[in-house]
Amino acid sequence: MSEHHSFHHIYPWTKAPLIVSAPMRDVSGPALAAAVSAAGGLGFIAGGEDVSGLENKLSEAARLVAEHKARRGSPDDNSLLFHNSSSLPVGIGVINWGADFNVALPLIVKYRPCAVWLFAPSESASDQIPWVQQIREQTDGDVAIWVQVGNIEEACAAVAELQPDVLVLQGSDGGGHGLVRSASVLSLVPEMIDRLQTKFFDGSSNTVIPKIVAAGGLADGRGAAAAFTLGAEAIAMGTRFLASFEADIPKEYQQAIIEAKYGGANTVRSHVFDSARGTSQWPSKFEPRGVINRTYTEFIAGNTTEPDNYQRYHEALRNREQYGPNGRIDTLCGTSVGLVGEVLPAGEIVRKIARDTERILLTDRWSKL
């Protein structure tokens, strides 16, 4: 992608404003990704840090995409009719500190997802160089490179070392794992756009300027419109898609998302969730955000140790005990969780947010005339 084309030019089935579903670990499966893309968005499958099951997911995604394309009579599924290349109109996401490159690469070459979303290297962007080089070489550049970052330092390093096609700028309000030290999209997006223009686009550099996707705290048309106004070219959402019919999520988890309110006060980013789950291999600069629950409060109060917390968490998991504030099982989500009020089909979420975003931006445009 040597030229800065629109997303629609690159992904012909997509519609503007572009809504992207994030590759949420253990949540974003083929059904969610295919439904989002079929509605004119771009869906990502979670490869996570363990890509051993990725081939099954990609194979299922190919089957679902074919089904969606066959539904010519449905207005909900017409978008994928504009996709005619050999690549899959869904992407995959990998967590680089754990994902096995030698397992993932042949599958990327075989199935040709339209994009690979890289996140969380063990140390720095340098760790991701082999992924970028080999994916580009072995797919003839057909598979776009998306890189998620959470601050300006990370973003500049990614641009300089990886030259990604897309930068996903995740603000501090995002759910799941994110940087301990970050900023909201309100400052992260415009600051990075300014930095790209001054540092990388000065006429003397051959660096490709990546497209900007905003993420973190976005769950409705108002937040999306704000992100587009800041200069983002698409928005990515995770928390809103937790409450979709296609998400691979326990019903109890989904109900806790619907019931959660006041995300700024009632969620927290903390290593406690990782230690209880047994996912402490994450680099220390990343921590997960979730609903404040008994696992968190009892540990912070000094009423339990890490080993005890781990044991109680897994007992609760086996017994399918409560999610949410009164439970022990983590309810990972972003601060925007209070804006999520109902479970909807993923395609309807895409269309509704796109309509609301377009209406807000159009109203704002006319008000300035």
N, C-alpha and C positions, 0 to 999 in steps of 0.2 A: 504494500500500500504506500506507494511513493507520493501520491497526491492526497490532499485533504478533501476527499469526497464526503458527501453526506452519508449518514448511516443508511438511508434508503437506497442510495446508489450501491453501497457495499452489500447490503442485505435487502434484496428487492421485495421481500414479503412484508417488511416492516412498515409501520406507519408513524408519522410524526404527530405529536411528540412521542418519542420512543420510551417505552416502559420495559425495564429489564428485571427479570427475577434472579436474585442472587443464588449462587450455588451453596445453599445452607447444608452443612454437614448432617447426614442422616435424615434430611427432610426433603431436599430437592431431588426428586427422582425423575424418571422419564415422563411420567404422566403430567407432572407440573410443568416441566420444560416444554413439552410438545404443545400443551394447552396455551401457554403464554405466547409461543411463537405463532400458533394458529390464529391468535387474536390480533396479530400485527405487532406483537412485542418480540422480545428475544429472551428465551428461556435457557437457563443453565442447569446442567446436571451436576450434583456434587460428587466429585471423585474423592475428595477429602484427603486424609493422610494415608489411607489404605486403599489402593486402587485395584485390589485383587478381584473385586466384583464389578469392575468398570465395564468389561466386555458385555456382560449380561445387560447392563443399563443401556449401553449404546445400541445393542441389538434391539432391545425393546423400544428405544426411542425411534429407531428407523422404522419399526413396524407401526408405531403410533402415528408418525409423520405420514406414512403412506395412507393410513386410514383417514386422517384429517384431509389429505389432498383428494381423497375419493368422495368426500362429502360435498359435492359441488352445489347441492341444493341448499346448504346451510350458510346463511350470511356470517355466522360465527367462524367459519372455517375457510373462507375464500382466500385469505391472505397467502396461505402457503401455495396456492396455485401459481403465484408469481416466482416461486423458487424452482429453478430448472437445472441448477448445477449438480455435480456429483457429491458435493459436501452436504452434511446434515444441517438443517436450519435450526440447530440447537448448539449450545456450547457446553464445555465441561469446565469445572473448576478443580484445581488441585492445591493441596496444602503442602508447600515445598519442603518443609522440614522433615516430613515423613514419607511423602509419596515416592514410590519406586519408579525412577525414570525409565529403567529398562523394561518394566512392565507396561507403563503408560504409553511410551513412544510408539511401539508397533500398533497399538490400538488407535492412536490418533491418526497414524498413517493409513490404517485400514478403513476406518469409519469416517474420517474427514469431518469432525465437528467444525462448525463455522468459526469457532473461536476457542481458545484455551485461556482460562482465567487463572493466573498465577498469584499465589498469596503465601505470606509468612515463610520466607527463607530462614534458615537457621541463624545466619549472621547478617547478610546484606544482599543487595541485588546481584553481586558477583556470583552468588550461589546459583542464580537462575540463568546464567549465561548459557550453559549447555542445553537447557530446555529450549531457550529461544533459538539458538543456532540450529539445533537438530530439527526442531519442528519446522522451521522455515526451509531448511535445506531439503528435508525429506517429503515435504508437502508442496514444494514449489511456490511457497508463499501463499497458498490457498487458505491456510488456517491462520486467522488473526491472533495476535498476542495481546491479551488484556493483562494488566498488572495492577493489583490493588495495593494502595499505599495509604498511610494515615497522617502524614505530615509533609511539610515542604522539603525537608532534608531527604526523606525517603523518595519522594517524587522526583527530585532532581537527579538523584543517583540512578533511579530506574530509567529516566530519559537518557542520561549520558551513557549508561552501560548496556542497556537492553534495547533502546529505541522501540518501545512498544507502540502498537497501533492505537491502543486505548489505555488511558490511565483512569482507574476507578479511584476516586478520592473519597475515602470513607471518613466521615466526620465522627466526632466523639460520642454522638447520640446513638450510634449503631449498636445493634444487638450482637450476641455471639462474641467471637474474639475480635479484638481491636487493640490498637496501641494504648498503653497506659497513659502516655502523654500525647495528646492530640488536640485538635481544634474542631469546632463545629464547621459544617459545610458553609456557613455564612461567611467565614473568613478564609477557610481552606481553598475553596474553589476560586474566588477572585484573586487571591494572592498567588496561586499557582499559575493562573492564566497570565498575570502580570510577569511572573518569573519566566515563563516560556517565551514571552514576547521579547523580553530584555536580554535574557541569558542565552537562549537557544535559537532565536529567530532574528539575528542581527545582520543577516546578509552574508556573513562569513562562515556560517556553519552548514554542514550537510545533514545535520540531525533532522529527522522527520518529526514534525510536531504532532504529538498524539491527540486524539480526540478525548474529550473530558466527559466522564460519567460521574455524577454526584451520587453519593450514598450516605446513609446514616441519618436516621430521624425523619425519613420521608415516607408518608403513608397515605397521603391524599392529594387532591389536585392543588390545594393551596401550597403545600410544601414543594410539590413538583414545579409549580409556576415560579416560585421563589428561586429554585435551583436553576431553572432555565434563564431567569432574569439575571442571575449571577454570572451566566456564561456557560453553564453545562450544556452539552449536546444530547444528553440522555440522562435518565435517572434510574438507579437500581434500588430495589426494595427487597427486604427479607421479611421483616416482622409482619407486614400486611399479608404476605403470601402464606404465613403460618396459618392464617384463617381462610384457607382455600380448600375446596373439596379434594383437590388433587395432591395436597401435601402429604408426605409420608410422616404422619404425626399421630401419636395416641390421642384419642378423643378427649381424654382428661387434660392433656397438655393444651389442646385447642380451646377447650372450655375455659381454662385458666387465662388464656390470652384474651378471650372475649370479655372476661370479668375484670381484668386488670385495669386500673385507673391510675392517673397521676404518675406517669412513667418517670418523670424527673426525680420524684421523691421516693418512689417505691421500687426502683431498680438500682442496681449498683454494679460496677465493674470490679471484680475481685477474683483473686487466685483461689479463694475458698471453694468455688464451684469446681475448679479443675482438680483440686486435691481430693474432694469428695468423690468425684466421678472416676478418678484414676487416670486423668488425661494431663498429667503434669509434665509431659514431654515438651509442651509448648515453650518456645523461647521466652525468657522472663519479661521481655518488653511487651508481650501480649497477655491480656486478661479477658475473660468472658464477662459480658453484661447479662444479668438476668434479674428476675423478680426477687426481692429480698424475702427469704424464707427461713424456716427453722434451722436448716443446715448452716446458713450464714449467721443468723443472730446468736445461736447457741455457741458457735465457735468464737465469734467476736467477743461475746460476754465471758469467755473463758470456762464455759460449762462443759466443754468436750475437747478432746485432743484430735489431731488429724487422723490417726488410725481409727478412733471411735467414730469420727464423723464419716469416714469411708465405709465402715461396717454398717452404720445406721442408714446411710444413703442406699446401699445396695440391698439391704433388707427391705427398705421401702420400695425399691424398684421391683424386687421379686414379688412383693405383695400388692403392687399397683396402687400404692398409697397416694395421697394427695400431691398434686402439683400446686402452684400458687403459693401465697404467703403463709398459709397454715400447714403446708406440706414440707417434705424434705427433698423431693425430686426437683432438680433445677428446671426453671421455666425461663430459658434463655430468650431474650427479646430486647428490642431497643426502647428508648424513651418514648417513641411514638406509639407505644402499645395502647395508650389511652384513646387513640383515634380509631382503633380497630373495634368495630361494634358488632359485626356479624360475619358468619361464614358464607362465602360466595364462591361460585365457580371461578377459577383463575382467569379465564377469558373475560368474564364480566368485570373482574377487578381491573384488568388492563384497559378495557374499553371505557369504564366509568372514570378512571383517573385521567385517561387521555382526554375524554370529553370535558371534564371539569377543568383541567389544565388549559386546554385550548380556549374555553370560554373566559377564564380569568385573564389570560394573556390578551385575548381579543378585546375584552372590556377595557383593560388598561391602555391598550393601544388607541382605542377610540377616544378615551377620556383625555388623552393628551393632544388630540387634534384641535 
